[in-house]
Amino acid sequence: MLKLETALYTVIWDDFLGQVNKTSEGLQNPRMDLNTTAKMLTSLKGYIEGKRKKFEKYEEQAVKLTEEKTYEGENKRQRKINVRLAQLDSPQAPEAELTPSAKFRTQEFSSCGG
């Protein structure tokens, strides 16, 4: 739990899986009717989709857990491509510069379902 990224995964998945568990328990009720089941699943989907906008909240919780404010990638040097060694026909588009927080949000958080 020393890394900010690990704490972020913990906070995000705790929230998501807690809600999935509540829905699952409700769906296991033998007296559950089909309309209520559909509403519960639609509600769960909306809940998870709504969390995309809450990344900053998760990040704050992770910082409180670890007392770490920097991502692992912030301390590493970025490797640059040597233009002289690159092939002439290969495209040399500049890479987008993302902050470590934005990189985690776009590459990891969006794949979590959040």
Biopython code that builds the backbone (N, CA, C, O; Angstrom):
import numpy as np
from Bio.PDB.StructureBuilder import StructureBuilder

atoms = [
    (1, "MET", "N", (0.811, -1.201, 0.000)),
    (1, "MET", "CA", (0.000, 0.000, 0.000)),
    (1, "MET", "C", (0.851, 1.261, 0.000)),
    (1, "MET", "O", (0.342, 2.355, 0.240)),
    (2, "LEU", "N", (2.113, 1.117, -0.261)),
    (2, "LEU", "CA", (2.974, 2.284, -0.235)),
    (2, "LEU", "C", (2.871, 3.113, -1.501)),
    (2, "LEU", "O", (3.201, 4.299, -1.487)),
    (3, "LYS", "N", (2.420, 2.512, -2.602)),
    (3, "LYS", "CA", (2.315, 3.238, -3.863)),
    (3, "LYS", "C", (0.934, 3.878, -3.997)),
    (3, "LYS", "O", (-0.076, 3.310, -3.580)),
    (4, "LEU", "N", (0.917, 5.042, -4.573)),
    (4, "LEU", "CA", (-0.345, 5.735, -4.810)),
    (4, "LEU", "C", (-1.235, 4.936, -5.753)),
    (4, "LEU", "O", (-2.452, 4.892, -5.573)),
    (5, "GLU", "N", (-0.631, 4.305, -6.757)),
    (5, "GLU", "CA", (-1.405, 3.525, -7.727)),
    (5, "GLU", "C", (-2.125, 2.354, -7.057)),
    (5, "GLU", "O", (-3.283, 2.080, -7.369)),
    (6, "THR", "N", (-1.448, 1.667, -6.144)),
    (6, "THR", "CA", (-2.054, 0.539, -5.434)),
    (6, "THR", "C", (-3.226, 1.008, -4.578)),
    (6, "THR", "O", (-4.272, 0.361, -4.541)),
    (7, "ALA", "N", (-3.050, 2.114, -3.904)),
    (7, "ALA", "CA", (-4.130, 2.665, -3.083)),
    (7, "ALA", "C", (-5.313, 3.076, -3.952)),
    (7, "ALA", "O", (-6.468, 2.900, -3.563)),
    (8, "LEU", "N", (-5.023, 3.625, -5.128)),
    (8, "LEU", "CA", (-6.107, 4.001, -6.038)),
    (8, "LEU", "C", (-6.921, 2.786, -6.455)),
    (8, "LEU", "O", (-8.151, 2.820, -6.429)),
    (9, "TYR", "N", (-6.235, 1.710, -6.840)),
    (9, "TYR", "CA", (-6.948, 0.479, -7.193)),
    (9, "TYR", "C", (-7.797, -0.013, -6.026)),
    (9, "TYR", "O", (-8.934, -0.444, -6.216)),
    (10, "THR", "N", (-7.249, 0.052, -4.834)),
    (10, "THR", "CA", (-7.966, -0.410, -3.651)),
    (10, "THR", "C", (-9.234, 0.395, -3.422)),
    (10, "THR", "O", (-10.299, -0.174, -3.184)),
    (11, "VAL", "N", (-9.124, 1.701, -3.491)),
    (11, "VAL", "CA", (-10.270, 2.581, -3.251)),
    (11, "VAL", "C", (-11.332, 2.396, -4.341)),
    (11, "VAL", "O", (-12.522, 2.297, -4.043)),
    (12, "ILE", "N", (-10.901, 2.350, -5.581)),
    (12, "ILE", "CA", (-11.840, 2.223, -6.706)),
    (12, "ILE", "C", (-12.580, 0.891, -6.636)),
    (12, "ILE", "O", (-13.809, 0.851, -6.698)),
    (13, "TRP", "N", (-11.823, -0.200, -6.505)),
    (13, "TRP", "CA", (-12.452, -1.518, -6.513)),
    (13, "TRP", "C", (-13.283, -1.763, -5.267)),
    (13, "TRP", "O", (-14.277, -2.485, -5.336)),
    (14, "ASP", "N", (-12.913, -1.190, -4.133)),
    (14, "ASP", "CA", (-13.740, -1.321, -2.934)),
    (14, "ASP", "C", (-15.112, -0.703, -3.171)),
    (14, "ASP", "O", (-16.136, -1.279, -2.804)),
    (15, "ASP", "N", (-15.120, 0.460, -3.781)),
    (15, "ASP", "CA", (-16.388, 1.135, -4.074)),
    (15, "ASP", "C", (-17.206, 0.339, -5.090)),
    (15, "ASP", "O", (-18.386, 0.071, -4.864)),
    (16, "PHE", "N", (-16.586, -0.034, -6.199)),
    (16, "PHE", "CA", (-17.302, -0.766, -7.251)),
    (16, "PHE", "C", (-17.828, -2.100, -6.751)),
    (16, "PHE", "O", (-19.003, -2.420, -6.931)),
    (17, "LEU", "N", (-16.956, -2.877, -6.123)),
    (17, "LEU", "CA", (-17.352, -4.217, -5.700)),
    (17, "LEU", "C", (-18.356, -4.192, -4.549)),
    (17, "LEU", "O", (-19.170, -5.105, -4.415)),
    (18, "GLY", "N", (-18.301, -3.162, -3.729)),
    (18, "GLY", "CA", (-19.311, -3.013, -2.682)),
    (18, "GLY", "C", (-20.697, -2.858, -3.283)),
    (18, "GLY", "O", (-21.654, -3.480, -2.820)),
    (19, "GLN", "N", (-20.806, -2.031, -4.310)),
    (19, "GLN", "CA", (-22.099, -1.822, -4.962)),
    (19, "GLN", "C", (-22.539, -3.071, -5.723)),
    (19, "GLN", "O", (-23.718, -3.423, -5.710)),
    (20, "VAL", "N", (-21.597, -3.741, -6.386)),
    (20, "VAL", "CA", (-21.925, -4.979, -7.105)),
    (20, "VAL", "C", (-22.414, -6.030, -6.115)),
    (20, "VAL", "O", (-23.349, -6.772, -6.416)),
    (21, "ASN", "N", (-21.798, -6.103, -4.945)),
    (21, "ASN", "CA", (-22.209, -7.069, -3.929)),
    (21, "ASN", "C", (-23.635, -6.801, -3.447)),
    (21, "ASN", "O", (-24.433, -7.728, -3.303)),
    (22, "LYS", "N", (-23.950, -5.530, -3.198)),
    (22, "LYS", "CA", (-25.312, -5.189, -2.772)),
    (22, "LYS", "C", (-26.338, -5.593, -3.828)),
    (22, "LYS", "O", (-27.395, -6.135, -3.507)),
    (23, "THR", "N", (-26.011, -5.321, -5.087)),
    (23, "THR", "CA", (-26.919, -5.697, -6.177)),
    (23, "THR", "C", (-27.038, -7.211, -6.267)),
    (23, "THR", "O", (-28.136, -7.740, -6.440)),
    (24, "SER", "N", (-25.929, -7.901, -6.152)),
    (24, "SER", "CA", (-25.927, -9.363, -6.232)),
    (24, "SER", "C", (-26.785, -9.977, -5.126)),
    (24, "SER", "O", (-27.547, -10.911, -5.374)),
    (25, "GLU", "N", (-26.659, -9.455, -3.916)),
    (25, "GLU", "CA", (-27.465, -9.967, -2.803)),
    (25, "GLU", "C", (-28.952, -9.761, -3.073)),
    (25, "GLU", "O", (-29.770, -10.634, -2.784)),
    (26, "GLY", "N", (-29.294, -8.603, -3.628)),
    (26, "GLY", "CA", (-30.695, -8.345, -3.958)),
    (26, "GLY", "C", (-31.211, -9.265, -5.050)),
    (26, "GLY", "O", (-32.359, -9.706, -4.997)),
    (27, "LEU", "N", (-30.376, -9.561, -6.041)),
    (27, "LEU", "CA", (-30.786, -10.414, -7.150)),
    (27, "LEU", "C", (-30.962, -11.877, -6.723)),
    (27, "LEU", "O", (-31.662, -12.639, -7.390)),
    (28, "GLN", "N", (-30.339, -12.262, -5.631)),
    (28, "GLN", "CA", (-30.448, -13.647, -5.164)),
    (28, "GLN", "C", (-31.717, -13.913, -4.365)),
    (28, "GLN", "O", (-31.983, -15.054, -3.988)),
    (29, "ASN", "N", (-32.489, -12.890, -4.108)),
    (29, "ASN", "CA", (-33.750, -13.048, -3.394)),
    (29, "ASN", "C", (-34.703, -13.873, -4.262)),
    (29, "ASN", "O", (-34.975, -13.490, -5.400)),
    (30, "PRO", "N", (-35.216, -14.997, -3.750)),
    (30, "PRO", "CA", (-36.098, -15.847, -4.562)),
    (30, "PRO", "C", (-37.430, -15.175, -4.912)),
    (30, "PRO", "O", (-38.105, -15.611, -5.845)),
    (31, "ARG", "N", (-37.809, -14.154, -4.206)),
    (31, "ARG", "CA", (-39.076, -13.457, -4.482)),
    (31, "ARG", "C", (-38.902, -12.270, -5.439)),
    (31, "ARG", "O", (-39.850, -11.525, -5.688)),
    (32, "MET", "N", (-37.692, -12.101, -5.970)),
    (32, "MET", "CA", (-37.404, -10.973, -6.861)),
    (32, "MET", "C", (-38.148, -11.138, -8.181)),
    (32, "MET", "O", (-38.105, -12.207, -8.791)),
    (33, "ASP", "N", (-38.832, -10.079, -8.626)),
    (33, "ASP", "CA", (-39.520, -10.146, -9.917)),
    (33, "ASP", "C", (-38.630, -9.572, -11.018)),
    (33, "ASP", "O", (-37.650, -8.883, -10.734)),
    (34, "LEU", "N", (-38.969, -9.852, -12.257)),
    (34, "LEU", "CA", (-38.131, -9.490, -13.395)),
    (34, "LEU", "C", (-37.977, -7.977, -13.561)),
    (34, "LEU", "O", (-36.895, -7.504, -13.908)),
    (35, "ASN", "N", (-39.045, -7.216, -13.318)),
    (35, "ASN", "CA", (-38.955, -5.750, -13.456)),
    (35, "ASN", "C", (-37.981, -5.153, -12.452)),
    (35, "ASN", "O", (-37.184, -4.280, -12.797)),
    (36, "THR", "N", (-38.042, -5.618, -11.220)),
    (36, "THR", "CA", (-37.130, -5.118, -10.196)),
    (36, "THR", "C", (-35.695, -5.506, -10.518)),
    (36, "THR", "O", (-34.771, -4.720, -10.310)),
    (37, "THR", "N", (-35.512, -6.713, -11.023)),
    (37, "THR", "CA", (-34.177, -7.171, -11.416)),
    (37, "THR", "C", (-33.597, -6.265, -12.494)),
    (37, "THR", "O", (-32.442, -5.849, -12.404)),
    (38, "ALA", "N", (-34.385, -5.964, -13.502)),
    (38, "ALA", "CA", (-33.932, -5.084, -14.584)),
    (38, "ALA", "C", (-33.586, -3.700, -14.050)),
    (38, "ALA", "O", (-32.587, -3.110, -14.463)),
    (39, "LYS", "N", (-34.398, -3.176, -13.138)),
    (39, "LYS", "CA", (-34.130, -1.859, -12.557)),
    (39, "LYS", "C", (-32.837, -1.856, -11.741)),
    (39, "LYS", "O", (-32.064, -0.899, -11.780)),
    (40, "MET", "N", (-32.618, -2.948, -11.000)),
    (40, "MET", "CA", (-31.398, -3.033, -10.194)),
    (40, "MET", "C", (-30.153, -3.064, -11.074)),
    (40, "MET", "O", (-29.159, -2.404, -10.772)),
    (41, "LEU", "N", (-30.207, -3.826, -12.156)),
    (41, "LEU", "CA", (-29.048, -3.910, -13.053)),
    (41, "LEU", "C", (-28.816, -2.592, -13.784)),
    (41, "LEU", "O", (-27.672, -2.180, -13.976)),
    (42, "THR", "N", (-29.891, -1.935, -14.188)),
    (42, "THR", "CA", (-29.768, -0.623, -14.830)),
    (42, "THR", "C", (-29.189, 0.392, -13.856)),
    (42, "THR", "O", (-28.365, 1.226, -14.230)),
    (43, "SER", "N", (-29.624, 0.314, -12.611)),
    (43, "SER", "CA", (-29.107, 1.212, -11.583)),
    (43, "SER", "C", (-27.619, 0.983, -11.346)),
    (43, "SER", "O", (-26.855, 1.939, -11.208)),
    (44, "LEU", "N", (-27.209, -0.275, -11.298)),
    (44, "LEU", "CA", (-25.789, -0.596, -11.108)),
    (44, "LEU", "C", (-24.953, -0.062, -12.261)),
    (44, "LEU", "O", (-23.880, 0.504, -12.051)),
    (45, "LYS", "N", (-25.447, -0.244, -13.473)),
    (45, "LYS", "CA", (-24.734, 0.267, -14.652)),
    (45, "LYS", "C", (-24.579, 1.787, -14.566)),
    (45, "LYS", "O", (-23.493, 2.313, -14.809)),
    (46, "GLY", "N", (-25.645, 2.484, -14.225)),
    (46, "GLY", "CA", (-25.595, 3.944, -14.083)),
    (46, "GLY", "C", (-24.649, 4.383, -12.981)),
    (46, "GLY", "O", (-23.943, 5.382, -13.118)),
    (47, "TYR", "N", (-24.636, 3.635, -11.891)),
    (47, "TYR", "CA", (-23.754, 3.941, -10.766)),
    (47, "TYR", "C", (-22.297, 3.883, -11.202)),
    (47, "TYR", "O", (-21.516, 4.793, -10.924)),
    (48, "ILE", "N", (-21.942, 2.806, -11.886)),
    (48, "ILE", "CA", (-20.550, 2.639, -12.320)),
    (48, "ILE", "C", (-20.181, 3.669, -13.379)),
    (48, "ILE", "O", (-19.082, 4.221, -13.342)),
    (49, "GLU", "N", (-21.078, 3.938, -14.321)),
    (49, "GLU", "CA", (-20.790, 4.954, -15.340)),
    (49, "GLU", "C", (-20.645, 6.333, -14.722)),
    (49, "GLU", "O", (-19.849, 7.141, -15.199)),
    (50, "GLY", "N", (-21.396, 6.615, -13.673)),
    (50, "GLY", "CA", (-21.319, 7.910, -12.996)),
    (50, "GLY", "C", (-20.013, 8.130, -12.263)),
    (50, "GLY", "O", (-19.655, 9.269, -11.962)),
    (51, "LYS", "N", (-19.303, 7.068, -11.975)),
    (51, "LYS", "CA", (-18.044, 7.180, -11.238)),
    (51, "LYS", "C", (-16.897, 7.701, -12.094)),
    (51, "LYS", "O", (-15.854, 8.071, -11.555)),
    (52, "ARG", "N", (-17.062, 7.739, -13.396)),
    (52, "ARG", "CA", (-16.003, 8.272, -14.271)),
    (52, "ARG", "C", (-15.636, 9.705, -13.902)),
    (52, "ARG", "O", (-14.483, 10.115, -14.041)),
    (53, "LYS", "N", (-16.615, 10.455, -13.434)),
    (53, "LYS", "CA", (-16.382, 11.858, -13.104)),
    (53, "LYS", "C", (-15.822, 12.040, -11.697)),
    (53, "LYS", "O", (-15.503, 13.162, -11.302)),
    (54, "LYS", "N", (-15.697, 10.958, -10.937)),
    (54, "LYS", "CA", (-15.292, 11.034, -9.542)),
    (54, "LYS", "C", (-13.837, 10.631, -9.303)),
    (54, "LYS", "O", (-13.465, 10.303, -8.176)),
    (55, "PHE", "N", (-13.023, 10.652, -10.338)),
    (55, "PHE", "CA", (-11.637, 10.198, -10.192)),
    (55, "PHE", "C", (-10.885, 11.016, -9.146)),
    (55, "PHE", "O", (-10.108, 10.457, -8.372)),
    (56, "GLU", "N", (-11.098, 12.305, -9.113)),
    (56, "GLU", "CA", (-10.380, 13.156, -8.161)),
    (56, "GLU", "C", (-10.708, 12.751, -6.726)),
    (56, "GLU", "O", (-9.841, 12.801, -5.854)),
    (57, "LYS", "N", (-11.958, 12.349, -6.476)),
    (57, "LYS", "CA", (-12.357, 11.901, -5.138)),
    (57, "LYS", "C", (-11.578, 10.639, -4.751)),
    (57, "LYS", "O", (-11.089, 10.520, -3.627)),
    (58, "TYR", "N", (-11.473, 9.710, -5.690)),
    (58, "TYR", "CA", (-10.713, 8.490, -5.432)),
    (58, "TYR", "C", (-9.240, 8.806, -5.184)),
    (58, "TYR", "O", (-8.599, 8.211, -4.318)),
    (59, "GLU", "N", (-8.728, 9.737, -5.950)),
    (59, "GLU", "CA", (-7.325, 10.122, -5.806)),
    (59, "GLU", "C", (-7.069, 10.725, -4.422)),
    (59, "GLU", "O", (-6.048, 10.432, -3.801)),
    (60, "GLU", "N", (-7.983, 11.559, -3.940)),
    (60, "GLU", "CA", (-7.851, 12.146, -2.608)),
    (60, "GLU", "C", (-7.856, 11.068, -1.526)),
    (60, "GLU", "O", (-7.070, 11.127, -0.581)),
    (61, "GLN", "N", (-8.749, 10.080, -1.670)),
    (61, "GLN", "CA", (-8.813, 8.993, -0.696)),
    (61, "GLN", "C", (-7.527, 8.174, -0.706)),
    (61, "GLN", "O", (-7.046, 7.752, 0.345)),
    (62, "ALA", "N", (-6.978, 7.953, -1.885)),
    (62, "ALA", "CA", (-5.734, 7.185, -1.999)),
    (62, "ALA", "C", (-4.568, 7.934, -1.362)),
    (62, "ALA", "O", (-3.709, 7.324, -0.725)),
    (63, "VAL", "N", (-4.536, 9.240, -1.531)),
    (63, "VAL", "CA", (-3.471, 10.057, -0.924)),
    (63, "VAL", "C", (-3.577, 9.981, 0.603)),
    (63, "VAL", "O", (-2.558, 9.914, 1.291)),
    (64, "LYS", "N", (-4.800, 9.992, 1.132)),
    (64, "LYS", "CA", (-4.984, 9.871, 2.578)),
    (64, "LYS", "C", (-4.498, 8.516, 3.088)),
    (64, "LYS", "O", (-3.921, 8.424, 4.171)),
    (65, "LEU", "N", (-4.736, 7.464, 2.300)),
    (65, "LEU", "CA", (-4.309, 6.120, 2.711)),
    (65, "LEU", "C", (-2.798, 5.982, 2.740)),
    (65, "LEU", "O", (-2.237, 5.411, 3.676)),
    (66, "THR", "N", (-2.144, 6.503, 1.721)),
    (66, "THR", "CA", (-0.704, 6.279, 1.573)),
    (66, "THR", "C", (0.144, 7.444, 2.048)),
    (66, "THR", "O", (1.336, 7.281, 2.311)),
    (67, "GLU", "N", (-0.455, 8.605, 2.158)),
    (67, "GLU", "CA", (0.280, 9.847, 2.426)),
    (67, "GLU", "C", (1.332, 10.089, 1.348)),
    (67, "GLU", "O", (2.340, 10.757, 1.577)),
    (68, "GLU", "N", (1.072, 9.535, 0.177)),
    (68, "GLU", "CA", (1.948, 9.686, -0.997)),
    (68, "GLU", "C", (1.185, 10.504, -2.033)),
    (68, "GLU", "O", (0.030, 10.207, -2.338)),
    (69, "LYS", "N", (1.829, 11.528, -2.569)),
    (69, "LYS", "CA", (1.160, 12.403, -3.529)),
    (69, "LYS", "C", (1.698, 12.275, -4.942)),
    (69, "LYS", "O", (1.194, 12.919, -5.861)),
    (70, "THR", "N", (2.710, 11.454, -5.119)),
    (70, "THR", "CA", (3.301, 11.323, -6.447)),
    (70, "THR", "C", (3.110, 9.908, -6.978)),
    (70, "THR", "O", (3.150, 8.926, -6.237)),
    (71, "TYR", "N", (2.903, 9.844, -8.277)),
    (71, "TYR", "CA", (2.790, 8.566, -8.962)),
    (71, "TYR", "C", (4.191, 8.011, -9.210)),
    (71, "TYR", "O", (5.177, 8.748, -9.221)),
    (72, "GLU", "N", (4.252, 6.720, -9.404)),
    (72, "GLU", "CA", (5.548, 6.076, -9.611)),
    (72, "GLU", "C", (6.267, 6.650, -10.825)),
    (72, "GLU", "O", (7.486, 6.818, -10.791)),
    (73, "GLY", "N", (5.547, 6.951, -11.886)),
    (73, "GLY", "CA", (6.142, 7.454, -13.115)),
    (73, "GLY", "C", (6.682, 8.866, -13.027)),
    (73, "GLY", "O", (7.436, 9.289, -13.904)),
    (74, "GLU", "N", (6.321, 9.596, -12.005)),
    (74, "GLU", "CA", (6.779, 10.983, -11.882)),
    (74, "GLU", "C", (8.268, 11.081, -11.578)),
    (74, "GLU", "O", (8.906, 12.082, -11.905)),
    (75, "ASN", "N", (8.812, 10.064, -10.964)),
    (75, "ASN", "CA", (10.211, 10.112, -10.556)),
    (75, "ASN", "C", (11.155, 9.489, -11.575)),
    (75, "ASN", "O", (12.374, 9.557, -11.416)),
    (76, "LYS", "N", (10.600, 8.883, -12.619)),
    (76, "LYS", "CA", (11.435, 8.225, -13.625)),
    (76, "LYS", "C", (11.709, 9.167, -14.786)),
    (76, "LYS", "O", (10.878, 10.002, -15.144)),
    (77, "ARG", "N", (12.888, 9.015, -15.361)),
    (77, "ARG", "CA", (13.242, 9.799, -16.539)),
    (77, "ARG", "C", (12.504, 9.261, -17.735)),
    (77, "ARG", "O", (12.354, 8.048, -17.876)),
    (78, "GLN", "N", (12.042, 10.136, -18.596)),
    (78, "GLN", "CA", (11.382, 9.740, -19.829)),
    (78, "GLN", "C", (12.432, 9.455, -20.889)),
    (78, "GLN", "O", (13.350, 10.249, -21.095)),
    (79, "ARG", "N", (12.295, 8.334, -21.552)),
    (79, "ARG", "CA", (13.228, 7.973, -22.606)),
    (79, "ARG", "C", (12.828, 8.683, -23.889)),
    (79, "ARG", "O", (11.662, 8.650, -24.283)),
    (80, "LYS", "N", (13.786, 9.321, -24.539)),
    (80, "LYS", "CA", (13.521, 10.019, -25.783)),
    (80, "LYS", "C", (14.060, 9.202, -26.944)),
    (80, "LYS", "O", (15.094, 8.544, -26.827)),
    (81, "ILE", "N", (13.366, 9.248, -28.046)),
    (81, "ILE", "CA", (13.771, 8.525, -29.248)),
    (81, "ILE", "C", (14.894, 9.291, -29.932)),
    (81, "ILE", "O", (14.796, 10.499, -30.147)),
    (82, "ASN", "N", (15.945, 8.585, -30.265)),
    (82, "ASN", "CA", (17.057, 9.189, -30.980)),
    (82, "ASN", "C", (16.643, 9.320, -32.448)),
    (82, "ASN", "O", (16.469, 8.319, -33.142)),
    (83, "VAL", "N", (16.490, 10.539, -32.903)),
    (83, "VAL", "CA", (16.024, 10.802, -34.265)),
    (83, "VAL", "C", (17.011, 10.279, -35.296)),
    (83, "VAL", "O", (16.596, 9.824, -36.362)),
    (84, "ARG", "N", (18.291, 10.330, -35.011)),
    (84, "ARG", "CA", (19.296, 9.871, -35.974)),
    (84, "ARG", "C", (19.228, 8.356, -36.184)),
    (84, "ARG", "O", (19.583, 7.869, -37.258)),
    (85, "LEU", "N", (18.783, 7.614, -35.186)),
    (85, "LEU", "CA", (18.722, 6.165, -35.308)),
    (85, "LEU", "C", (17.379, 5.665, -35.843)),
    (85, "LEU", "O", (17.263, 4.498, -36.217)),
    (86, "ALA", "N", (16.381, 6.517, -35.883)),
    (86, "ALA", "CA", (15.062, 6.126, -36.373)),
    (86, "ALA", "C", (15.100, 6.003, -37.892)),
    (86, "ALA", "O", (15.840, 6.716, -38.569)),
    (87, "GLN", "N", (14.294, 5.093, -38.408)),
    (87, "GLN", "CA", (14.224, 4.933, -39.858)),
    (87, "GLN", "C", (13.580, 6.161, -40.485)),
    (87, "GLN", "O", (12.726, 6.811, -39.882)),
    (88, "LEU", "N", (14.003, 6.463, -41.703)),
    (88, "LEU", "CA", (13.499, 7.656, -42.373)),
    (88, "LEU", "C", (12.022, 7.559, -42.703)),
    (88, "LEU", "O", (11.322, 8.571, -42.686)),
    (89, "ASP", "N", (11.534, 6.368, -43.003)),
    (89, "ASP", "CA", (10.133, 6.237, -43.399)),
    (89, "ASP", "C", (9.186, 6.071, -42.216)),
    (89, "ASP", "O", (7.970, 6.037, -42.409)),
    (90, "SER", "N", (9.711, 5.967, -41.001)),
    (90, "SER", "CA", (8.827, 5.816, -39.843)),
    (90, "SER", "C", (8.318, 7.192, -39.419)),
    (90, "SER", "O", (9.086, 8.153, -39.370)),
    (91, "PRO", "N", (7.024, 7.287, -39.112)),
    (91, "PRO", "CA", (6.475, 8.582, -38.699)),
    (91, "PRO", "C", (7.031, 8.991, -37.333)),
    (91, "PRO", "O", (7.172, 8.161, -36.435)),
    (92, "GLN", "N", (7.334, 10.239, -37.195)),
    (92, "GLN", "CA", (7.909, 10.757, -35.955)),
    (92, "GLN", "C", (6.930, 11.720, -35.282)),
    (92, "GLN", "O", (7.246, 12.887, -35.052)),
    (93, "ALA", "N", (5.750, 11.213, -34.974)),
    (93, "ALA", "CA", (4.765, 12.054, -34.291)),
    (93, "ALA", "C", (5.181, 12.243, -32.841)),
    (93, "ALA", "O", (5.561, 11.278, -32.178)),
    (94, "PRO", "N", (5.117, 13.449, -32.347)),
    (94, "PRO", "CA", (5.476, 13.664, -30.942)),
    (94, "PRO", "C", (4.444, 13.000, -30.030)),
    (94, "PRO", "O", (3.246, 13.013, -30.313)),
    (95, "GLU", "N", (4.931, 12.423, -28.936)),
    (95, "GLU", "CA", (4.035, 11.790, -27.983)),
    (95, "GLU", "C", (3.358, 12.851, -27.133)),
    (95, "GLU", "O", (3.947, 13.882, -26.810)),
    (96, "ALA", "N", (2.111, 12.579, -26.778)),
    (96, "ALA", "CA", (1.372, 13.515, -25.935)),
    (96, "ALA", "C", (1.954, 13.480, -24.528)),
    (96, "ALA", "O", (2.227, 12.412, -23.978)),
    (97, "GLU", "N", (2.136, 14.646, -23.965)),
    (97, "GLU", "CA", (2.666, 14.750, -22.612)),
    (97, "GLU", "C", (1.490, 14.757, -21.638)),
    (97, "GLU", "O", (0.737, 15.729, -21.576)),
    (98, "LEU", "N", (1.333, 13.683, -20.886)),
    (98, "LEU", "CA", (0.273, 13.592, -19.889)),
    (98, "LEU", "C", (0.880, 13.597, -18.502)),
    (98, "LEU", "O", (1.968, 13.063, -18.285)),
    (99, "THR", "N", (0.177, 14.198, -17.573)),
    (99, "THR", "CA", (0.614, 14.114, -16.190)),
    (99, "THR", "C", (0.411, 12.673, -15.737)),
    (99, "THR", "O", (-0.423, 11.972, -16.310)),
    (100, "PRO", "N", (1.137, 12.215, -14.740)),
    (100, "PRO", "CA", (0.937, 10.847, -14.255)),
    (100, "PRO", "C", (-0.500, 10.577, -13.826)),
    (100, "PRO", "O", (-1.009, 9.473, -14.023)),
    (101, "SER", "N", (-1.158, 11.576, -13.241)),
    (101, "SER", "CA", (-2.554, 11.418, -12.846)),
    (101, "SER", "C", (-3.444, 11.215, -14.068)),
    (101, "SER", "O", (-4.300, 10.331, -14.070)),
    (102, "ALA", "N", (-3.249, 12.023, -15.101)),
    (102, "ALA", "CA", (-4.048, 11.904, -16.319)),
    (102, "ALA", "C", (-3.759, 10.592, -17.026)),
    (102, "ALA", "O", (-4.663, 9.974, -17.588)),
    (103, "LYS", "N", (-2.509, 10.166, -17.000)),
    (103, "LYS", "CA", (-2.146, 8.894, -17.627)),
    (103, "LYS", "C", (-2.831, 7.730, -16.915)),
    (103, "LYS", "O", (-3.361, 6.833, -17.570)),
    (104, "PHE", "N", (-2.828, 7.733, -15.590)),
    (104, "PHE", "CA", (-3.499, 6.675, -14.831)),
    (104, "PHE", "C", (-4.992, 6.696, -15.117)),
    (104, "PHE", "O", (-5.615, 5.652, -15.313)),
    (105, "ARG", "N", (-5.554, 7.893, -15.138)),
    (105, "ARG", "CA", (-6.999, 8.023, -15.359)),
    (105, "ARG", "C", (-7.393, 7.489, -16.729)),
    (105, "ARG", "O", (-8.395, 6.782, -16.840)),
    (106, "THR", "N", (-6.641, 7.803, -17.767)),
    (106, "THR", "CA", (-7.020, 7.383, -19.116)),
    (106, "THR", "C", (-6.662, 5.935, -19.407)),
    (106, "THR", "O", (-7.401, 5.251, -20.115)),
    (107, "GLN", "N", (-5.542, 5.450, -18.876)),
    (107, "GLN", "CA", (-5.096, 4.097, -19.205)),
    (107, "GLN", "C", (-5.618, 3.042, -18.243)),
    (107, "GLN", "O", (-5.870, 1.911, -18.661)),
    (108, "GLU", "N", (-5.785, 3.370, -16.989)),
    (108, "GLU", "CA", (-6.158, 2.361, -16.000)),
    (108, "GLU", "C", (-7.591, 2.520, -15.518)),
    (108, "GLU", "O", (-8.352, 1.553, -15.523)),
    (109, "PHE", "N", (-7.969, 3.719, -15.104)),
    (109, "PHE", "CA", (-9.277, 3.953, -14.509)),
    (109, "PHE", "C", (-10.397, 3.673, -15.483)),
    (109, "PHE", "O", (-11.420, 3.101, -15.107)),
    (110, "SER", "N", (-10.216, 4.074, -16.748)),
    (110, "SER", "CA", (-11.269, 3.830, -17.736)),
    (110, "SER", "C", (-11.424, 2.348, -18.031)),
    (110, "SER", "O", (-12.511, 1.904, -18.398)),
    (111, "SER", "N", (-10.341, 1.564, -17.874)),
    (111, "SER", "CA", (-10.446, 0.122, -18.126)),
    (111, "SER", "C", (-11.044, -0.601, -16.923)),
    (111, "SER", "O", (-11.423, -1.767, -17.038)),
    (112, "CYS", "N", (-11.137, 0.068, -15.770)),
    (112, "CYS", "CA", (-11.738, -0.558, -14.595)),
    (112, "CYS", "C", (-13.259, -0.572, -14.698)),
    (112, "CYS", "O", (-13.931, -1.247, -13.918)),
    (113, "GLY", "N", (-13.786, 0.151, -15.635)),
    (113, "GLY", "CA", (-15.229, 0.249, -15.722)),
    (113, "GLY", "C", (-15.695, 1.571, -15.153)),
    (113, "GLY", "O", (-16.877, 1.906, -15.236)),
    (114, "GLY", "N", (-14.757, 2.341, -14.562)),
    (114, "GLY", "CA", (-15.131, 3.564, -13.912)),
    (114, "GLY", "C", (-15.049, 4.731, -14.733)),
    (114, "GLY", "O", (-15.348, 5.833, -14.272)),
]
sb = StructureBuilder()
sb.init_structure("model")
sb.init_model(0)
sb.init_chain("A")
sb.init_seg("    ")
for serial, (resi, resn, name, xyz) in enumerate(atoms, 1):
    if name == "N":
        sb.init_residue(resn, " ", resi, " ")
    sb.init_atom(name, np.array(xyz, "f"), 0.0, 1.0, " ", f" {name:<3s}", serial, name[0])
structure = sb.get_structure()
